[in-house]
């Protein structure tokens, strides 16, 4: 074989592979869009509530001190805002929520949300927690702990040590949940990059594992909630770079676009969760103007949800701090409630 013929055949093979890959992505997008039925859960907006912060021992209510006064979370936000309660961890049915027994912690709080007309999502896992579910009975017991007419969904924040078998078991449980409770939003909160270097890098290996399990088990109307935070060093392989830092609004858009184009997830199944204020990673800080821009993108692209981490951080710190705090934004020039206003859900 002459070098010229070898190169021609190599080019032809690459072109054929590119066409096949393109057709596959188009087909995947078409299939995924078809699966997003008219009865899919409505778009949802609202902050996460870190349940390890500001628990009122006297009343037993999950509370917040944003604005300087301790008040129940159900009284801190307005109707139309959905609170994501974070986190429940452990095995379903015998899990803990915010480090407490749900049989004790959930009833007064569920009653408070119902009375105030506030919707809520129960979020599991998190950066340090792991939620598992080995049986349908356990999943039903888990849901029963928090059930009410105001329960809007279940969120599975998968960042820990869950292996493929654990993820597979969880998704199988959710297929049954969706059959029984099709109005519940079932979301998976996953780490992401926002590569702007042409690679379109998006989900990490664990995120891809979750998406593969969703598709293999035929789970419909799921939401992929991207953590548009802590992208890493301010380089194009991680985020959209501007002025030697990650442009957090542009990076959030890029992350959604990468997930859509590379993995074929429709925009209507993508939600975004930012971390307001100072992030854990330097050069990744998020200001109110970034939240405003992300909110516009959410509306223009008709995304599934818009959230931020976390309610209790929507206020300046009492004293200068180094790094991120669960109690404040780390931005002394940003007033209490300003991030919520920028997102479109002003506090009471």
C-alpha positions as CSV (number, residue, x, y, z in Angstrom):
1,X,0.0,0.0,0.0
2,X,1.4,3.4,-1.0
3,X,1.6,6.2,1.7
4,X,-0.8,8.3,-0.3
5,X,-3.5,5.5,-0.5
6,X,-3.0,4.8,3.2
7,X,-3.6,8.5,4.0
8,X,-6.7,8.6,1.8
9,X,-8.2,5.5,3.4
10,X,-7.4,6.9,6.8
11,X,-9.1,10.2,6.0
12,X,-12.1,8.3,4.6
13,X,-12.4,6.2,7.7
14,X,-12.3,9.2,10.0
15,X,-14.9,11.0,7.9
16,X,-17.2,7.9,8.0
17,X,-16.7,7.7,11.8
18,X,-17.6,11.4,12.1
19,X,-20.8,11.0,10.1
20,X,-21.8,7.9,12.2
21,X,-21.1,9.8,15.4
22,X,-23.1,12.8,14.2
23,X,-26.1,10.7,13.2
24,X,-26.0,9.0,16.6
25,X,-26.1,12.3,18.5
26,X,-29.0,13.5,16.3
27,X,-30.9,10.3,17.0
28,X,-30.2,10.5,20.7
29,X,-31.4,14.1,20.8
30,X,-34.6,13.1,19.0
31,X,-35.2,10.1,21.2
32,X,-34.5,12.1,24.4
33,X,-36.8,14.9,23.3
34,X,-39.6,12.5,22.5
35,X,-39.3,11.0,26.0
36,X,-39.9,14.4,27.6
37,X,-43.6,14.1,27.8
38,X,-46.2,16.9,28.4
39,X,-46.8,15.5,31.9
40,X,-43.2,16.0,32.9
41,X,-42.8,18.0,36.2
42,X,-43.0,21.7,35.9
43,X,-40.0,24.0,35.9
44,X,-38.8,24.6,39.5
45,X,-36.9,27.4,41.1
46,X,-35.5,28.0,44.6
47,X,-32.5,27.7,46.8
48,X,-31.1,24.7,48.7
49,X,-31.4,24.8,52.5
50,X,-28.4,23.3,54.3
51,X,-30.1,21.4,57.1
52,X,-26.9,21.3,59.2
53,X,-27.2,25.1,59.6
54,X,-29.6,27.1,61.9
55,X,-31.8,24.3,63.3
56,X,-34.1,25.7,66.0
57,X,-33.9,23.2,68.8
58,X,-36.8,24.8,70.7
59,X,-39.3,24.4,67.9
60,X,-37.7,21.5,66.0
61,X,-37.9,23.5,62.8
62,X,-35.4,23.9,60.0
63,X,-34.7,27.6,60.1
64,X,-32.6,30.4,58.6
65,X,-31.0,33.5,60.0
66,X,-30.7,35.4,56.7
67,X,-31.4,39.0,57.4
68,X,-30.4,38.7,61.1
69,X,-33.5,37.1,62.6
70,X,-33.9,33.3,63.1
71,X,-37.1,32.2,61.4
72,X,-38.5,28.9,60.1
73,X,-37.5,28.2,56.4
74,X,-41.2,28.0,55.6
75,X,-41.6,31.6,56.6
76,X,-38.3,32.9,55.0
77,X,-39.3,32.3,51.4
78,X,-42.4,33.2,49.3
79,X,-44.9,30.8,47.8
80,X,-43.8,29.9,44.3
81,X,-40.3,29.2,45.6
82,X,-39.3,25.6,46.1
83,X,-36.8,24.7,48.8
84,X,-34.4,21.8,48.3
85,X,-33.8,20.3,51.8
86,X,-30.2,19.0,52.0
87,X,-29.2,16.4,52.8
88,X,-30.6,13.0,53.6
89,X,-28.1,10.2,53.7
90,X,-27.8,6.5,54.5
91,X,-30.0,3.6,53.4
92,X,-33.5,4.5,52.3
93,X,-36.1,4.0,55.0
94,X,-33.5,4.2,57.7
95,X,-31.8,7.4,56.5
96,X,-30.9,10.5,58.5
97,X,-31.8,14.0,57.3
98,X,-29.7,16.9,58.4
99,X,-28.1,14.4,60.8
100,X,-31.4,13.7,62.5
101,X,-34.0,11.0,62.7
102,X,-36.7,11.8,60.0
103,X,-39.4,10.3,62.2
104,X,-38.7,13.2,64.7
105,X,-37.4,16.0,62.4
106,X,-39.8,15.6,59.4
107,X,-43.4,15.9,60.8
108,X,-43.2,19.4,62.3
109,X,-41.3,20.7,59.3
110,X,-43.6,19.1,56.7
111,X,-46.6,20.6,58.6
112,X,-44.9,24.0,58.5
113,X,-44.4,23.9,54.7
114,X,-48.0,22.8,54.2
115,X,-49.3,25.5,56.4
116,X,-47.2,28.2,54.6
117,X,-48.0,26.9,51.2
118,X,-44.3,26.3,50.4
119,X,-43.1,23.5,48.1
120,X,-40.1,21.4,48.9
121,X,-37.7,18.8,47.4
122,X,-35.8,16.3,49.5
123,X,-32.2,16.2,48.4
124,X,-30.0,13.2,49.2
125,X,-26.2,12.6,49.3
126,X,-24.1,15.6,48.9
127,X,-20.4,16.3,49.0
128,X,-19.8,14.1,52.1
129,X,-22.9,12.0,52.3
130,X,-24.0,8.9,50.5
131,X,-27.5,7.8,49.9
132,X,-28.3,4.2,48.9
133,X,-31.5,2.3,48.3
134,X,-31.6,-1.5,47.9
135,X,-35.4,-2.1,47.9
136,X,-38.6,-0.6,46.6
137,X,-40.0,-0.9,50.1
138,X,-37.2,1.1,51.5
139,X,-37.7,3.8,48.9
140,X,-41.4,4.0,49.8
141,X,-40.5,4.3,53.5
142,X,-38.1,7.1,52.6
143,X,-40.8,9.0,50.7
144,X,-43.4,8.4,53.4
145,X,-41.1,10.2,55.9
146,X,-41.6,13.5,54.0
147,X,-44.7,13.1,51.9
148,X,-47.4,15.8,51.6
149,X,-49.2,17.7,48.9
150,X,-46.2,20.1,48.9
151,X,-43.5,17.5,48.1
152,X,-42.4,18.4,44.6
153,X,-39.6,16.0,44.1
154,X,-36.5,14.0,45.1
155,X,-33.0,15.0,44.3
156,X,-30.0,12.7,44.2
157,X,-26.7,14.6,44.7
158,X,-24.1,12.0,43.7
159,X,-20.6,13.1,44.5
160,X,-19.4,10.4,46.9
161,X,-18.2,6.8,46.6
162,X,-21.3,5.3,45.0
163,X,-20.2,2.6,42.6
164,X,-22.0,1.4,39.5
165,X,-24.1,-1.2,41.5
166,X,-25.3,1.4,44.0
167,X,-26.3,3.8,41.2
168,X,-28.0,1.0,39.2
169,X,-30.0,0.0,42.3
170,X,-31.1,3.6,43.0
171,X,-32.2,4.2,39.4
172,X,-34.2,1.0,39.4
173,X,-36.1,2.2,42.5
174,X,-36.8,5.5,40.8
175,X,-38.4,3.7,37.8
176,X,-41.0,2.3,40.2
177,X,-41.4,5.7,42.0
178,X,-42.1,7.3,38.6
179,X,-44.8,4.8,37.8
180,X,-46.5,5.4,41.2
181,X,-45.8,9.2,41.4
182,X,-45.3,10.6,37.9
183,X,-45.7,14.2,39.1
184,X,-42.6,14.1,41.3
185,X,-39.5,15.6,39.8
186,X,-36.6,13.2,40.0
187,X,-33.3,15.0,39.6
188,X,-29.7,14.0,39.7
189,X,-27.2,16.7,40.9
190,X,-23.9,16.1,39.3
191,X,-20.5,17.8,39.1
192,X,-19.6,19.3,35.8
193,X,-16.9,21.1,33.8
194,X,-17.7,23.9,31.4
195,X,-14.8,23.4,29.0
196,X,-14.5,26.2,26.4
197,X,-11.4,24.9,24.7
198,X,-13.4,23.0,22.0
199,X,-13.3,19.7,24.0
200,X,-16.8,20.2,25.4
201,X,-15.8,18.4,28.5
202,X,-18.8,18.1,30.8
203,X,-19.7,15.3,33.2
204,X,-17.0,13.4,35.0
205,X,-16.9,9.6,35.0
206,X,-19.4,9.3,37.8
207,X,-21.8,11.6,36.1
208,X,-21.6,9.6,32.9
209,X,-22.2,6.4,34.9
210,X,-25.4,8.0,36.3
211,X,-26.6,9.0,32.9
212,X,-25.9,5.6,31.5
213,X,-27.9,3.9,34.3
214,X,-30.8,6.3,33.7
215,X,-30.9,5.4,30.0
216,X,-30.3,1.7,30.4
217,X,-33.2,1.4,32.9
218,X,-35.6,3.6,30.8
219,X,-36.2,6.3,33.5
220,X,-38.2,9.0,31.9
221,X,-38.7,12.7,32.6
222,X,-35.5,12.9,34.7
223,X,-33.6,16.2,35.4
224,X,-29.9,16.5,35.3
225,X,-29.0,19.3,37.8
226,X,-25.5,20.6,37.0
227,X,-23.5,22.1,39.8
228,X,-22.2,25.2,38.1
229,X,-19.6,25.9,40.8
230,X,-16.0,25.0,41.7
231,X,-15.0,24.3,38.1
232,X,-11.3,24.3,39.1
233,X,-8.4,26.5,37.9
234,X,-9.4,29.3,35.5
235,X,-8.3,27.6,32.3
236,X,-10.4,27.0,29.2
237,X,-10.3,23.2,29.8
238,X,-12.4,23.9,32.9
239,X,-14.5,27.0,32.3
240,X,-15.0,30.2,30.3
241,X,-12.2,32.5,31.3
242,X,-12.4,36.2,31.6
243,X,-9.9,38.5,33.3
244,X,-7.9,35.5,34.7
245,X,-11.0,34.0,36.4
246,X,-13.9,31.7,35.5
247,X,-16.8,33.8,34.2
248,X,-19.4,31.9,36.3
249,X,-22.4,33.0,34.2
250,X,-20.8,32.2,30.9
251,X,-19.5,29.0,32.4
252,X,-22.9,27.9,33.5
253,X,-24.2,28.5,30.0
254,X,-21.3,26.5,28.6
255,X,-21.9,23.6,31.0
256,X,-25.5,23.3,29.9
257,X,-24.6,23.6,26.2
258,X,-21.9,20.9,26.6
259,X,-24.3,18.5,28.3
260,X,-26.8,19.1,25.6
261,X,-24.5,18.7,22.6
262,X,-22.2,15.9,23.9
263,X,-24.7,13.8,25.9
264,X,-27.9,14.6,24.1
265,X,-29.8,15.9,27.2
266,X,-32.6,18.2,26.1
267,X,-32.5,21.7,27.7
268,X,-35.9,21.0,29.2
269,X,-34.2,18.3,31.4
270,X,-31.3,20.5,32.5
271,X,-31.3,22.4,35.8
272,X,-28.5,24.6,37.1
273,X,-27.3,25.1,40.7
274,X,-24.8,27.8,41.4
275,X,-22.9,28.5,44.6
276,X,-23.4,32.1,45.6
277,X,-20.6,34.2,46.8
278,X,-17.1,32.8,47.4
279,X,-16.7,29.3,46.1
280,X,-14.4,26.6,47.5
281,X,-12.1,27.0,44.5
282,X,-10.3,30.3,44.0
283,X,-11.2,32.3,40.8
284,X,-14.7,30.7,40.8
285,X,-16.7,33.3,42.8
286,X,-20.3,34.0,41.9
287,X,-21.7,37.5,42.2
288,X,-25.4,38.7,42.0
289,X,-24.8,39.9,38.4
290,X,-23.8,36.3,37.5
291,X,-27.0,34.9,39.1
292,X,-29.0,37.5,37.1
293,X,-27.4,36.3,33.8
294,X,-27.8,32.6,34.7
295,X,-31.5,33.3,35.5
296,X,-31.9,34.9,32.0
297,X,-30.4,31.9,30.4
298,X,-32.7,29.6,32.4
299,X,-35.7,31.5,31.1
300,X,-34.5,31.9,27.5
301,X,-33.6,28.2,27.2
302,X,-36.6,27.0,29.2
303,X,-34.4,24.9,31.5
304,X,-36.0,22.5,34.0
305,X,-34.8,24.4,37.1
306,X,-32.7,27.1,38.7
307,X,-31.3,26.8,42.2
308,X,-28.4,28.0,44.3
309,X,-26.3,26.8,47.2
310,X,-27.5,27.9,49.7
311,X,-30.2,30.0,51.5
312,X,-28.1,30.7,54.6
313,X,-25.2,32.0,52.5
314,X,-27.4,34.8,51.1
315,X,-26.0,37.4,53.5
316,X,-22.6,39.1,54.2
317,X,-20.3,37.6,56.9
318,X,-20.2,39.3,60.3
319,X,-16.4,39.5,60.0
320,X,-13.9,38.9,57.2
321,X,-13.3,35.2,56.4
322,X,-10.9,33.3,54.3
323,X,-12.6,30.8,52.0
324,X,-16.2,29.7,51.8
325,X,-18.5,29.6,54.8
326,X,-21.9,27.8,55.1
327,X,-23.2,30.9,57.0
328,X,-22.5,33.8,54.6
329,X,-21.4,34.7,51.1
330,X,-18.0,36.0,51.9
331,X,-18.8,39.2,49.9
332,X,-19.1,42.2,52.3
333,X,-20.5,44.4,49.6
334,X,-23.5,42.1,48.9
335,X,-26.5,42.7,51.2
336,X,-28.7,40.0,52.7
337,X,-31.2,38.6,50.2
338,X,-29.5,40.1,47.2
339,X,-28.7,36.8,45.5
340,X,-32.3,35.7,46.0
341,X,-33.6,38.9,44.4
342,X,-31.1,38.4,41.5
343,X,-32.4,34.8,41.0
344,X,-36.0,36.0,40.9
345,X,-37.3,34.6,44.2
346,X,-37.0,37.5,46.7
347,X,-37.2,36.5,50.4
348,X,-40.0,37.6,52.7
